[in-house]
């Protein structure tokens, strides 16, 4: 029964608010960037992916991290997790999705919640060019959904070096989460996402004249509008609903066959009840679901622990437990 019965997260005083937990780390948390070595890999469609590395020469363990919507390898939550694993002797690869590394990607396509082929490209590059004994995969929000979908879709063909995974604050049911973000109380998050997404589409219009139309871009207020007009057609889906259905990780969670931890706070403002896959955890011995009462979206704020947040300590603990079980 991998449904974790009681989370160990204890919320600091005055941090029970979901919005406080969600906003505070973005505005006030500072973490040094430790993944300093950048490596560019070329894709078979003449595009590129930028990978940021922390190298630990003495270690055969690697953590690969995937960021959330409109994030990057340098985001605080990515570097916070990287720092904790690096201090424990792990190598870390903090990946940037297309168009997220600070440089515009070359193709009209960018990234999306179900682009598991991008993770496959990264893993193929790692297997061909590096020699790690143990790999753990980690993902946040959109990157967490992509990771879980990859693990479910590729369960029968997963490289044996991939020994564990964790995902944090994951909208594993994309349709219901997109609708949840339309609520009035979530408008500040929706507008923040759409602001940078609009900028990227305008840049694509300049680079690919005649291939993208302005479907009222400035007036769009929901993911249903944006995904229907841009994300879905650019990446080969019929409409927003088709994209959400095909790219949600929830339907493939029963297929997962390596130890995998999903942490979704009960008060995450982005997640409706459909994004807490309790039944799937109860029926899959490999899939662990932990639901802290508080934590917001990607928060889990912790004080007095040398700057380490609870989710980072929990992910490291989970990954090392799986590694120790194999040696």
C-alpha positions as protocol buffer text, in pm:
chain_id: "A"
residue {
  index: 1
  type: UNK
  ca { x: 0 y: 0 z: 0 }
}
residue {
  index: 2
  type: UNK
  ca { x: 232 y: 282 z: -121 }
}
residue {
  index: 3
  type: UNK
  ca { x: -11 y: 556 z: -18 }
}
residue {
  index: 4
  type: UNK
  ca { x: 205 y: 726 z: 247 }
}
residue {
  index: 5
  type: UNK
  ca { x: -21 y: 726 z: 555 }
}
residue {
  index: 6
  type: UNK
  ca { x: 116 y: 1043 z: 716 }
}
residue {
  index: 7
  type: UNK
  ca { x: 348 y: 1302 z: 570 }
}
residue {
  index: 8
  type: UNK
  ca { x: 644 y: 1422 z: 773 }
}
residue {
  index: 9
  type: UNK
  ca { x: 608 y: 1782 z: 654 }
}
residue {
  index: 10
  type: UNK
  ca { x: 536 y: 2029 z: 933 }
}
residue {
  index: 11
  type: UNK
  ca { x: 425 y: 2373 z: 824 }
}
residue {
  index: 12
  type: UNK
  ca { x: 600 y: 2677 z: 977 }
}
residue {
  index: 13
  type: UNK
  ca { x: 385 y: 2919 z: 1174 }
}
residue {
  index: 14
  type: UNK
  ca { x: 200 y: 3161 z: 945 }
}
residue {
  index: 15
  type: UNK
  ca { x: 264 y: 2942 z: 639 }
}
residue {
  index: 16
  type: UNK
  ca { x: -56 y: 2741 z: 625 }
}
residue {
  index: 17
  type: UNK
  ca { x: -189 y: 2956 z: 342 }
}
residue {
  index: 18
  type: UNK
  ca { x: -161 y: 2781 z: 6 }
}
residue {
  index: 19
  type: UNK
  ca { x: -84 y: 3109 z: -167 }
}
residue {
  index: 20
  type: UNK
  ca { x: 182 y: 3206 z: 88 }
}
residue {
  index: 21
  type: UNK
  ca { x: 352 y: 2868 z: 36 }
}
residue {
  index: 22
  type: UNK
  ca { x: 334 y: 2907 z: -343 }
}
residue {
  index: 23
  type: UNK
  ca { x: 450 y: 3267 z: -368 }
}
residue {
  index: 24
  type: UNK
  ca { x: 709 y: 3298 z: -90 }
}
residue {
  index: 25
  type: UNK
  ca { x: 986 y: 3080 z: -244 }
}
residue {
  index: 26
  type: UNK
  ca { x: 953 y: 3259 z: -579 }
}
residue {
  index: 27
  type: UNK
  ca { x: 984 y: 3606 z: -430 }
}
residue {
  index: 28
  type: UNK
  ca { x: 1214 y: 3560 z: -133 }
}
residue {
  index: 29
  type: UNK
  ca { x: 1416 y: 3239 z: -152 }
}
residue {
  index: 30
  type: UNK
  ca { x: 1773 y: 3268 z: -278 }
}
residue {
  index: 31
  type: UNK
  ca { x: 1983 y: 2968 z: -387 }
}
residue {
  index: 32
  type: UNK
  ca { x: 2322 y: 2982 z: -556 }
}
residue {
  index: 33
  type: UNK
  ca { x: 2336 y: 2827 z: -902 }
}
residue {
  index: 34
  type: UNK
  ca { x: 2550 y: 2517 z: -874 }
}
residue {
  index: 35
  type: UNK
  ca { x: 2488 y: 2358 z: -1216 }
}
residue {
  index: 36
  type: UNK
  ca { x: 2749 y: 2570 z: -1392 }
}
residue {
  index: 37
  type: UNK
  ca { x: 2866 y: 2350 z: -1680 }
}
residue {
  index: 38
  type: UNK
  ca { x: 2641 y: 2387 z: -1984 }
}
residue {
  index: 39
  type: UNK
  ca { x: 2625 y: 2122 z: -2253 }
}
residue {
  index: 40
  type: UNK
  ca { x: 2425 y: 2161 z: -2574 }
}
residue {
  index: 41
  type: UNK
  ca { x: 2291 y: 1856 z: -2753 }
}
residue {
  index: 42
  type: UNK
  ca { x: 2157 y: 1873 z: -3106 }
}
residue {
  index: 43
  type: UNK
  ca { x: 1823 y: 1708 z: -3182 }
}
residue {
  index: 44
  type: UNK
  ca { x: 1732 y: 1510 z: -3491 }
}
residue {
  index: 45
  type: UNK
  ca { x: 1497 y: 1788 z: -3605 }
}
residue {
  index: 46
  type: UNK
  ca { x: 1783 y: 2042 z: -3614 }
}
residue {
  index: 47
  type: UNK
  ca { x: 1702 y: 2199 z: -3281 }
}
residue {
  index: 48
  type: UNK
  ca { x: 1886 y: 2185 z: -2949 }
}
residue {
  index: 49
  type: UNK
  ca { x: 1852 y: 2119 z: -2578 }
}
residue {
  index: 50
  type: UNK
  ca { x: 2073 y: 2286 z: -2317 }
}
residue {
  index: 51
  type: UNK
  ca { x: 2175 y: 2076 z: -2018 }
}
residue {
  index: 52
  type: UNK
  ca { x: 2328 y: 2232 z: -1706 }
}
residue {
  index: 53
  type: UNK
  ca { x: 2556 y: 2008 z: -1499 }
}
residue {
  index: 54
  type: UNK
  ca { x: 2706 y: 1974 z: -1155 }
}
residue {
  index: 55
  type: UNK
  ca { x: 2988 y: 1722 z: -1177 }
}
residue {
  index: 56
  type: UNK
  ca { x: 3099 y: 1501 z: -890 }
}
residue {
  index: 57
  type: UNK
  ca { x: 3389 y: 1298 z: -1027 }
}
residue {
  index: 58
  type: UNK
  ca { x: 3387 y: 1044 z: -745 }
}
residue {
  index: 59
  type: UNK
  ca { x: 3021 y: 949 z: -780 }
}
residue {
  index: 60
  type: UNK
  ca { x: 2840 y: 705 z: -1006 }
}
residue {
  index: 61
  type: UNK
  ca { x: 2501 y: 849 z: -911 }
}
residue {
  index: 62
  type: UNK
  ca { x: 2312 y: 1098 z: -1129 }
}
residue {
  index: 63
  type: UNK
  ca { x: 2002 y: 1307 z: -1067 }
}
residue {
  index: 64
  type: UNK
  ca { x: 1820 y: 1443 z: -1375 }
}
residue {
  index: 65
  type: UNK
  ca { x: 1580 y: 1731 z: -1306 }
}
residue {
  index: 66
  type: UNK
  ca { x: 1292 y: 1862 z: -1521 }
}
residue {
  index: 67
  type: UNK
  ca { x: 1143 y: 2206 z: -1457 }
}
residue {
  index: 68
  type: UNK
  ca { x: 787 y: 2334 z: -1464 }
}
residue {
  index: 69
  type: UNK
  ca { x: 590 y: 2553 z: -1702 }
}
residue {
  index: 70
  type: UNK
  ca { x: 795 y: 2857 z: -1810 }
}
residue {
  index: 71
  type: UNK
  ca { x: 1073 y: 2752 z: -1579 }
}
residue {
  index: 72
  type: UNK
  ca { x: 1438 y: 2673 z: -1649 }
}
residue {
  index: 73
  type: UNK
  ca { x: 1734 y: 2487 z: -1506 }
}
residue {
  index: 74
  type: UNK
  ca { x: 1828 y: 2797 z: -1307 }
}
residue {
  index: 75
  type: UNK
  ca { x: 1500 y: 2834 z: -1118 }
}
residue {
  index: 76
  type: UNK
  ca { x: 1529 y: 2837 z: -740 }
}
residue {
  index: 77
  type: UNK
  ca { x: 1337 y: 2512 z: -694 }
}
residue {
  index: 78
  type: UNK
  ca { x: 1567 y: 2338 z: -942 }
}
residue {
  index: 79
  type: UNK
  ca { x: 1886 y: 2468 z: -783 }
}
residue {
  index: 80
  type: UNK
  ca { x: 1758 y: 2399 z: -432 }
}
residue {
  index: 81
  type: UNK
  ca { x: 1706 y: 2034 z: -520 }
}
residue {
  index: 82
  type: UNK
  ca { x: 2036 y: 2018 z: -710 }
}
residue {
  index: 83
  type: UNK
  ca { x: 2224 y: 2162 z: -413 }
}
residue {
  index: 84
  type: UNK
  ca { x: 2091 y: 1903 z: -170 }
}
residue {
  index: 85
  type: UNK
  ca { x: 2177 y: 1609 z: -397 }
}
residue {
  index: 86
  type: UNK
  ca { x: 2519 y: 1755 z: -485 }
}
residue {
  index: 87
  type: UNK
  ca { x: 2603 y: 1790 z: -115 }
}
residue {
  index: 88
  type: UNK
  ca { x: 2519 y: 1420 z: -76 }
}
residue {
  index: 89
  type: UNK
  ca { x: 2769 y: 1326 z: -348 }
}
residue {
  index: 90
  type: UNK
  ca { x: 2545 y: 1308 z: -655 }
}
residue {
  index: 91
  type: UNK
  ca { x: 2607 y: 1437 z: -1005 }
}
residue {
  index: 92
  type: UNK
  ca { x: 2320 y: 1659 z: -1121 }
}
residue {
  index: 93
  type: UNK
  ca { x: 2184 y: 1731 z: -1469 }
}
residue {
  index: 94
  type: UNK
  ca { x: 1938 y: 2021 z: -1463 }
}
residue {
  index: 95
  type: UNK
  ca { x: 1766 y: 2020 z: -1801 }
}
residue {
  index: 96
  type: UNK
  ca { x: 1619 y: 2312 z: -1995 }
}
residue {
  index: 97
  type: UNK
  ca { x: 1325 y: 2243 z: -2223 }
}
residue {
  index: 98
  type: UNK
  ca { x: 1330 y: 2400 z: -2570 }
}
residue {
  index: 99
  type: UNK
  ca { x: 1325 y: 2778 z: -2556 }
}
residue {
  index: 100
  type: UNK
  ca { x: 1379 y: 2787 z: -2179 }
}
residue {
  index: 101
  type: UNK
  ca { x: 1758 y: 2814 z: -2151 }
}
residue {
  index: 102
  type: UNK
  ca { x: 1778 y: 3185 z: -2227 }
}
residue {
  index: 103
  type: UNK
  ca { x: 1808 y: 3135 z: -2602 }
}
residue {
  index: 104
  type: UNK
  ca { x: 1526 y: 3098 z: -2854 }
}
residue {
  index: 105
  type: UNK
  ca { x: 1507 y: 2747 z: -2998 }
}
residue {
  index: 106
  type: UNK
  ca { x: 1523 y: 2703 z: -3375 }
}
residue {
  index: 107
  type: UNK
  ca { x: 1197 y: 2527 z: -3457 }
}
residue {
  index: 108
  type: UNK
  ca { x: 837 y: 2643 z: -3435 }
}
residue {
  index: 109
  type: UNK
  ca { x: 768 y: 2378 z: -3170 }
}
residue {
  index: 110
  type: UNK
  ca { x: 873 y: 2438 z: -2812 }
}
residue {
  index: 111
  type: UNK
  ca { x: 784 y: 2208 z: -2519 }
}
residue {
  index: 112
  type: UNK
  ca { x: 468 y: 2078 z: -2356 }
}
residue {
  index: 113
  type: UNK
  ca { x: 338 y: 1855 z: -2076 }
}
residue {
  index: 114
  type: UNK
  ca { x: 361 y: 1532 z: -2272 }
}
residue {
  index: 115
  type: UNK
  ca { x: 684 y: 1577 z: -2467 }
}
residue {
  index: 116
  type: UNK
  ca { x: 836 y: 1256 z: -2333 }
}
residue {
  index: 117
  type: UNK
  ca { x: 1056 y: 1230 z: -2642 }
}
residue {
  index: 118
  type: UNK
  ca { x: 1265 y: 1513 z: -2497 }
}
residue {
  index: 119
  type: UNK
  ca { x: 1342 y: 1315 z: -2183 }
}
residue {
  index: 120
  type: UNK
  ca { x: 1418 y: 1015 z: -2405 }
}
residue {
  index: 121
  type: UNK
  ca { x: 1669 y: 1229 z: -2599 }
}
residue {
  index: 122
  type: UNK
  ca { x: 1837 y: 1343 z: -2280 }
}
residue {
  index: 123
  type: UNK
  ca { x: 1861 y: 989 z: -2144 }
}
residue {
  index: 124
  type: UNK
  ca { x: 1992 y: 854 z: -2473 }
}
residue {
  index: 125
  type: UNK
  ca { x: 2265 y: 1120 z: -2467 }
}
residue {
  index: 126
  type: UNK
  ca { x: 2357 y: 1033 z: -2109 }
}
residue {
  index: 127
  type: UNK
  ca { x: 2372 y: 659 z: -2178 }
}
residue {
  index: 128
  type: UNK
  ca { x: 2592 y: 709 z: -2486 }
}
residue {
  index: 129
  type: UNK
  ca { x: 2835 y: 961 z: -2339 }
}
residue {
  index: 130
  type: UNK
  ca { x: 2852 y: 901 z: -1964 }
}
residue {
  index: 131
  type: UNK
  ca { x: 2892 y: 605 z: -1732 }
}
residue {
  index: 132
  type: UNK
  ca { x: 2667 y: 633 z: -1429 }
}
residue {
  index: 133
  type: UNK
  ca { x: 2568 y: 335 z: -1220 }
}
residue {
  index: 134
  type: UNK
  ca { x: 2244 y: 474 z: -1082 }
}
residue {
  index: 135
  type: UNK
  ca { x: 2006 y: 740 z: -1218 }
}
residue {
  index: 136
  type: UNK
  ca { x: 1718 y: 909 z: -1037 }
}
residue {
  index: 137
  type: UNK
  ca { x: 1470 y: 1126 z: -1227 }
}
residue {
  index: 138
  type: UNK
  ca { x: 1297 y: 1426 z: -1069 }
}
residue {
  index: 139
  type: UNK
  ca { x: 1032 y: 1662 z: -1203 }
}
residue {
  index: 140
  type: UNK
  ca { x: 834 y: 1964 z: -1092 }
}
residue {
  index: 141
  type: UNK
  ca { x: 478 y: 2046 z: -1200 }
}
residue {
  index: 142
  type: UNK
  ca { x: 473 y: 2022 z: -1585 }
}
residue {
  index: 143
  type: UNK
  ca { x: 811 y: 1846 z: -1575 }
}
residue {
  index: 144
  type: UNK
  ca { x: 670 y: 1606 z: -1317 }
}
residue {
  index: 145
  type: UNK
  ca { x: 378 y: 1518 z: -1542 }
}
residue {
  index: 146
  type: UNK
  ca { x: 614 y: 1461 z: -1834 }
}
residue {
  index: 147
  type: UNK
  ca { x: 833 y: 1241 z: -1615 }
}
residue {
  index: 148
  type: UNK
  ca { x: 544 y: 1029 z: -1484 }
}
residue {
  index: 149
  type: UNK
  ca { x: 407 y: 986 z: -1834 }
}
residue {
  index: 150
  type: UNK
  ca { x: 747 y: 873 z: -1958 }
}
residue {
  index: 151
  type: UNK
  ca { x: 775 y: 618 z: -1678 }
}
residue {
  index: 152
  type: UNK
  ca { x: 427 y: 484 z: -1752 }
}
residue {
  index: 153
  type: UNK
  ca { x: 464 y: 478 z: -2131 }
}
residue {
  index: 154
  type: UNK
  ca { x: 811 y: 321 z: -2127 }
}
residue {
  index: 155
  type: UNK
  ca { x: 771 y: 91 z: -1827 }
}
residue {
  index: 156
  type: UNK
  ca { x: 853 y: -222 z: -2025 }
}
residue {
  index: 157
  type: UNK
  ca { x: 1164 y: -77 z: -2189 }
}
residue {
  index: 158
  type: UNK
  ca { x: 1316 y: 136 z: -1914 }
}
residue {
  index: 159
  type: UNK
  ca { x: 1693 y: 126 z: -1884 }
}
residue {
  index: 160
  type: UNK
  ca { x: 1789 y: -62 z: -1569 }
}
residue {
  index: 161
  type: UNK
  ca { x: 2017 y: 221 z: -1457 }
}
residue {
  index: 162
  type: UNK
  ca { x: 1707 y: 431 z: -1389 }
}
residue {
  index: 163
  type: UNK
  ca { x: 1635 y: 315 z: -1037 }
}
residue {
  index: 164
  type: UNK
  ca { x: 1402 y: 575 z: -882 }
}
residue {
  index: 165
  type: UNK
  ca { x: 1199 y: 886 z: -953 }
}
residue {
  index: 166
  type: UNK
  ca { x: 1016 y: 1162 z: -773 }
}
residue {
  index: 167
  type: UNK
  ca { x: 770 y: 1427 z: -887 }
}
residue {
  index: 168
  type: UNK
  ca { x: 648 y: 1732 z: -698 }
}
residue {
  index: 169
  type: UNK
  ca { x: 326 y: 1936 z: -735 }
}
residue {
  index: 170
  type: UNK
  ca { x: 209 y: 1756 z: -1048 }
}
residue {
  index: 171
  type: UNK
  ca { x: -109 y: 1832 z: -1246 }
}
residue {
  index: 172
  type: UNK
  ca { x: -138 y: 1469 z: -1351 }
}
residue {
  index: 173
  type: UNK
  ca { x: -490 y: 1535 z: -1487 }
}
residue {
  index: 174
  type: UNK
  ca { x: -428 y: 1828 z: -1720 }
}
residue {
  index: 175
  type: UNK
  ca { x: -789 y: 1909 z: -1806 }
}
residue {
  index: 176
  type: UNK
  ca { x: -910 y: 1946 z: -1449 }
}
residue {
  index: 177
  type: UNK
  ca { x: -598 y: 2139 z: -1345 }
}
residue {
  index: 178
  type: UNK
  ca { x: -635 y: 2380 z: -1638 }
}
residue {
  index: 179
  type: UNK
  ca { x: -995 y: 2445 z: -1536 }
}
residue {
  index: 180
  type: UNK
  ca { x: -889 y: 2489 z: -1172 }
}
residue {
  index: 181
  type: UNK
  ca { x: -650 y: 2765 z: -1276 }
}
residue {
  index: 182
  type: UNK
  ca { x: -941 y: 2954 z: -1435 }
}
residue {
  index: 183
  type: UNK
  ca { x: -1084 y: 3024 z: -1090 }
}
residue {
  index: 184
  type: UNK
  ca { x: -1081 y: 3388 z: -977 }
}
residue {
  index: 185
  type: UNK
  ca { x: -843 y: 3318 z: -688 }
}
residue {
  index: 186
  type: UNK
  ca { x: -587 y: 3177 z: -933 }
}
residue {
  index: 187
  type: UNK
  ca { x: -594 y: 3460 z: -1187 }
}
residue {
  index: 188
  type: UNK
  ca { x: -260 y: 3598 z: -1072 }
}
residue {
  index: 189
  type: UNK
  ca { x: -90 y: 3266 z: -1156 }
}
residue {
  index: 190
  type: UNK
  ca { x: -272 y: 3228 z: -1487 }
}
residue {
  index: 191
  type: UNK
  ca { x: -177 y: 3576 z: -1601 }
}
residue {
  index: 192
  type: UNK
  ca { x: 185 y: 3525 z: -1503 }
}
residue {
  index: 193
  type: UNK
  ca { x: 207 y: 3208 z: -1712 }
}
residue {
  index: 194
  type: UNK
  ca { x: 25 y: 3363 z: -2008 }
}
residue {
  index: 195
  type: UNK
  ca { x: 241 y: 3675 z: -2007 }
}
residue {
  index: 196
  type: UNK
  ca { x: 560 y: 3485 z: -2090 }
}
residue {
  index: 197
  type: UNK
  ca { x: 381 y: 3238 z: -2318 }
}
residue {
  index: 198
  type: UNK
  ca { x: 243 y: 3528 z: -2522 }
}
residue {
  index: 199
  type: UNK
  ca { x: 592 y: 3671 z: -2558 }
}
residue {
  index: 200
  type: UNK
  ca { x: 721 y: 3341 z: -2693 }
}
residue {
  index: 201
  type: UNK
  ca { x: 438 y: 3312 z: -2945 }
}
residue {
  index: 202
  type: UNK
  ca { x: 499 y: 3667 z: -3069 }
}
residue {
  index: 203
  type: UNK
  ca { x: 866 y: 3580 z: -3119 }
}
residue {
  index: 204
  type: UNK
  ca { x: 766 y: 3265 z: -3310 }
}
residue {
  index: 205
  type: UNK
  ca { x: 541 y: 3476 z: -3534 }
}
residue {
  index: 206
  type: UNK
  ca { x: 843 y: 3689 z: -3622 }
}
residue {
  index: 207
  type: UNK
  ca { x: 1064 y: 3388 z: -3692 }
}
residue {
  index: 208
  type: UNK
  ca { x: 801 y: 3189 z: -3884 }
}
residue {
  index: 209
  type: UNK
  ca { x: 592 y: 3445 z: -4076 }
}
residue {
  index: 210
  type: UNK
  ca { x: 267 y: 3307 z: -4211 }
}
residue {
  index: 211
  type: UNK
  ca { x: 282 y: 2988 z: -4004 }
}
residue {
  index: 212
  type: UNK
  ca { x: 114 y: 3126 z: -3691 }
}
residue {
  index: 213
  type: UNK
  ca { x: -188 y: 3352 z: -3669 }
}
residue {
  index: 214
  type: UNK
  ca { x: -286 y: 3592 z: -3395 }
}
residue {
  index: 215
  type: UNK
  ca { x: -598 y: 3427 z: -3256 }
}
residue {
  index: 216
  type: UNK
  ca { x: -667 y: 3710 z: -3014 }
}
residue {
  index: 217
  type: UNK
  ca { x: -347 y: 3636 z: -2824 }
}
residue {
  index: 218
  type: UNK
  ca { x: -357 y: 3950 z: -2607 }
}
residue {
  index: 219
  type: UNK
  ca { x: -714 y: 3877 z: -2495 }
}
residue {
  index: 220
  type: UNK
  ca { x: -656 y: 3517 z: -2393 }
}
residue {
  index: 221
  type: UNK
  ca { x: -716 y: 3452 z: -2025 }
}
residue {
  index: 222
  type: UNK
  ca { x: -716 y: 3071 z: -1995 }
}
residue {
  index: 223
  type: UNK
  ca { x: -509 y: 2769 z: -2089 }
}
residue {
  index: 224
  type: UNK
  ca { x: -811 y: 2638 z: -2281 }
}
residue {
  index: 225
  type: UNK
  ca { x: -777 y: 2935 z: -2516 }
}
residue {
  index: 226
  type: UNK
  ca { x: -399 y: 2929 z: -2538 }
}
residue {
  index: 227
  type: UNK
  ca { x: -357 y: 2552 z: -2567 }
}
residue {
  index: 228
  type: UNK
  ca { x: -638 y: 2531 z: -2820 }
}
residue {
  index: 229
  type: UNK
  ca { x: -490 y: 2803 z: -3042 }
}
residue {
  index: 230
  type: UNK
  ca { x: -119 y: 2727 z: -3007 }
}
residue {
  index: 231
  type: UNK
  ca { x: 6 y: 2439 z: -2790 }
}
residue {
  index: 232
  type: UNK
  ca { x: -221 y: 2178 z: -2947 }
}
residue {
  index: 233
  type: UNK
  ca { x: -185 y: 2260 z: -3320 }
}
residue {
  index: 234
  type: UNK
  ca { x: 187 y: 2336 z: -3301 }
}
residue {
  index: 235
  type: UNK
  ca { x: 255 y: 1995 z: -3147 }
}
residue {
  index: 236
  type: UNK
  ca { x: 13 y: 1785 z: -3350 }
}
residue {
  index: 237
  type: UNK
  ca { x: -300 y: 1771 z: -3132 }
}
residue {
  index: 238
  type: UNK
  ca { x: -654 y: 1844 z: -3250 }
}
residue {
  index: 239
  type: UNK
  ca { x: -750 y: 2089 z: -2976 }
}
residue {
  index: 240
  type: UNK
  ca { x: -690 y: 2166 z: -2609 }
}
residue {
  index: 241
  type: UNK
  ca { x: -900 y: 1872 z: -2489 }
}
residue {
  index: 242
  type: UNK
  ca { x: -714 y: 1631 z: -2716 }
}
residue {
  index: 243
  type: UNK
  ca { x: -380 y: 1764 z: -2591 }
}
residue {
  index: 244
  type: UNK
  ca { x: -484 y: 1737 z: -2226 }
}
residue {
  index: 245
  type: UNK
  ca { x: -622 y: 1385 z: -2272 }
}
residue {
  index: 246
  type: UNK
  ca { x: -324 y: 1245 z: -2458 }
}
residue {
  index: 247
  type: UNK
  ca { x: -60 y: 1410 z: -2240 }
}
residue {
  index: 248
  type: UNK
  ca { x: -196 y: 1354 z: -1888 }
}
residue {
  index: 249
  type: UNK
  ca { x: 14 y: 1112 z: -1685 }
}
residue {
  index: 250
  type: UNK
  ca { x: -267 y: 986 z: -1461 }
}
residue {
  index: 251
  type: UNK
  ca { x: -393 y: 710 z: -1697 }
}
residue {
  index: 252
  type: UNK
  ca { x: -46 y: 548 z: -1719 }
}
residue {
  index: 253
  type: UNK
  ca { x: 45 y: 559 z: -1349 }
}
residue {
  index: 254
  type: UNK
  ca { x: -58 y: 192 z: -1306 }
}
residue {
  index: 255
  type: UNK
  ca { x: 220 y: 97 z: -1551 }
}
residue {
  index: 256
  type: UNK
  ca { x: 507 y: 241 z: -1344 }
}
residue {
  index: 257
  type: UNK
  ca { x: 759 y: -27 z: -1242 }
}
residue {
  index: 258
  type: UNK
  ca { x: 1033 y: 157 z: -1055 }
}
residue {
  index: 259
  type: UNK
  ca { x: 1005 y: 318 z: -709 }
}
residue {
  index: 260
  type: UNK
  ca { x: 840 y: 655 z: -777 }
}
residue {
  index: 261
  type: UNK
  ca { x: 729 y: 918 z: -526 }
}
residue {
  index: 262
  type: UNK
  ca { x: 464 y: 1179 z: -602 }
}
residue {
  index: 263
  type: UNK
  ca { x: 426 y: 1466 z: -354 }
}
residue {
  index: 264
  type: UNK
  ca { x: 112 y: 1679 z: -400 }
}
residue {
  index: 265
  type: UNK
  ca { x: 10 y: 1910 z: -115 }
}
residue {
  index: 266
  type: UNK
  ca { x: -357 y: 1886 z: -19 }
}
residue {
  index: 267
  type: UNK
  ca { x: -388 y: 2265 z: -42 }
}
residue {
  index: 268
  type: UNK
  ca { x: -214 y: 2309 z: -378 }
}
residue {
  index: 269
  type: UNK
  ca { x: -412 y: 2590 z: -547 }
}
residue {
  index: 270
  type: UNK
  ca { x: -338 y: 2445 z: -893 }
}
residue {
  index: 271
  type: UNK
  ca { x: -469 y: 2096 z: -825 }
}
residue {
  index: 272
  type: UNK
  ca { x: -831 y: 1971 z: -806 }
}
residue {
  index: 273
  type: UNK
  ca { x: -926 y: 1634 z: -657 }
}
residue {
  index: 274
  type: UNK
  ca { x: -858 y: 1458 z: -988 }
}
residue {
  index: 275
  type: UNK
  ca { x: -486 y: 1526 z: -940 }
}
residue {
  index: 276
  type: UNK
  ca { x: -455 y: 1311 z: -628 }
}
residue {
  index: 277
  type: UNK
  ca { x: -427 y: 956 z: -770 }
}
residue {
  index: 278
  type: UNK
  ca { x: -502 y: 771 z: -447 }
}
residue {
  index: 279
  type: UNK
  ca { x: -650 y: 461 z: -612 }
}
residue {
  index: 280
  type: UNK
  ca { x: -348 y: 426 z: -841 }
}
residue {
  index: 281
  type: UNK
  ca { x: -110 y: 439 z: -544 }
}
residue {
  index: 282
  type: UNK
  ca { x: -312 y: 185 z: -350 }
}
residue {
  index: 283
  type: UNK
  ca { x: -295 y: -59 z: -641 }
}
residue {
  index: 284
  type: UNK
  ca { x: 68 y: -14 z: -751 }
}
residue {
  index: 285
  type: UNK
  ca { x: 346 y: -124 z: -517 }
}
residue {
  index: 286
  type: UNK
  ca { x: 597 y: 90 z: -706 }
}
residue {
  index: 287
  type: UNK
  ca { x: 405 y: 419 z: -698 }
}
residue {
  index: 288
  type: UNK
  ca { x: 414 y: 615 z: -372 }
}
residue {
  index: 289
  type: UNK
  ca { x: 178 y: 908 z: -313 }
}
residue {
  index: 290
  type: UNK
  ca { x: 240 y: 1152 z: -27 }
}
residue {
  index: 291
  type: UNK
  ca { x: -17 y: 1425 z: 44 }
}
residue {
  index: 292
  type: UNK
  ca { x: 101 y: 1677 z: 305 }
}
residue {
  index: 293
  type: UNK
  ca { x: -179 y: 1893 z: 446 }
}
residue {
  index: 294
  type: UNK
  ca { x: 7 y: 2210 z: 343 }
}
residue {
  index: 295
  type: UNK
  ca { x: 274 y: 2309 z: 96 }
}
residue {
  index: 296
  type: UNK
  ca { x: 95 y: 2496 z: -181 }
}
residue {
  index: 297
  type: UNK
  ca { x: 233 y: 2454 z: -532 }
}
residue {
  index: 298
  type: UNK
  ca { x: 602 y: 2373 z: -515 }
}
residue {
  index: 299
  type: UNK
  ca { x: 636 y: 2532 z: -173 }
}
residue {
  index: 300
  type: UNK
  ca { x: 699 y: 2314 z: 134 }
}
residue {
  index: 301
  type: UNK
  ca { x: 876 y: 2606 z: 297 }
}
residue {
  index: 302
  type: UNK
  ca { x: 1112 y: 2511 z: 579 }
}
residue {
  index: 303
  type: UNK
  ca { x: 1315 y: 2730 z: 813 }
}
residue {
  index: 304
  type: UNK
  ca { x: 1613 y: 2644 z: 1032 }
}
residue {
  index: 305
  type: UNK
  ca { x: 1747 y: 2365 z: 812 }
}
residue {
  index: 306
  type: UNK
  ca { x: 2041 y: 2544 z: 649 }
}
residue {
  index: 307
  type: UNK
  ca { x: 1814 y: 2664 z: 371 }
}
residue {
  index: 308
  type: UNK
  ca { x: 1698 y: 2313 z: 279 }
}
residue {
  index: 309
  type: UNK
  ca { x: 1327 y: 2273 z: 212 }
}
residue {
  index: 310
  type: UNK
  ca { x: 1137 y: 1965 z: 329 }
}
residue {
  index: 311
  type: UNK
  ca { x: 1060 y: 1845 z: -24 }
}
residue {
  index: 312
  type: UNK
  ca { x: 1432 y: 1843 z: -108 }
}
residue {
  index: 313
  type: UNK
  ca { x: 1525 y: 1643 z: 199 }
}
residue {
  index: 314
  type: UNK
  ca { x: 1235 y: 1405 z: 133 }
}
residue {
  index: 315
  type: UNK
  ca { x: 1333 y: 1348 z: -231 }
}
residue {
  index: 316
  type: UNK
  ca { x: 1696 y: 1276 z: -137 }
}
residue {
  index: 317
  type: UNK
  ca { x: 1586 y: 1037 z: 136 }
}
residue {
  index: 318
  type: UNK
  ca { x: 1361 y: 850 z: -106 }
}
residue {
  index: 319
  type: UNK
  ca { x: 1627 y: 828 z: -378 }
}
residue {
  index: 320
  type: UNK
  ca { x: 1902 y: 711 z: -145 }
}
residue {
  index: 321
  type: UNK
  ca { x: 1677 y: 451 z: 14 }
}
residue {
  index: 322
  type: UNK
  ca { x: 1626 y: 294 z: -327 }
}
residue {
  index: 323
  type: UNK
  ca { x: 1999 y: 308 z: -401 }
}
residue {
  index: 324
  type: UNK
  ca { x: 2089 y: 152 z: -67 }
}
residue {
  index: 325
  type: UNK
  ca { x: 1841 y: -130 z: -129 }
}
residue {
  index: 326
  type: UNK
  ca { x: 2035 y: -228 z: -442 }
}
residue {
  index: 327
  type: UNK
  ca { x: 2390 y: -227 z: -303 }
}
